[in-house]
Amino acid sequence: MAPELHYQIILNRVAELQNEATTYRRVREAEKARERGGHHRLRASLGKFRSQ
């Protein structure tokens, strides 16, 4: 495999993992807000999903 192709594959995988981590973090924020009963925080957390 050419070094340039390998580098591109690595960059793509890093971007995928970062997107997954961001989604996971937002879901956790929404769950925490729901547990605390903070409706404003829950709406704010879910609003981030719609903005993407």
Buried (B, 14 or more C-beta within 10 A) or exposed (E): EEEEEEEEEEEEEEEEEEEEEEEEEBEEBBEEBBEEEEEEBBEEBBEBEEEE
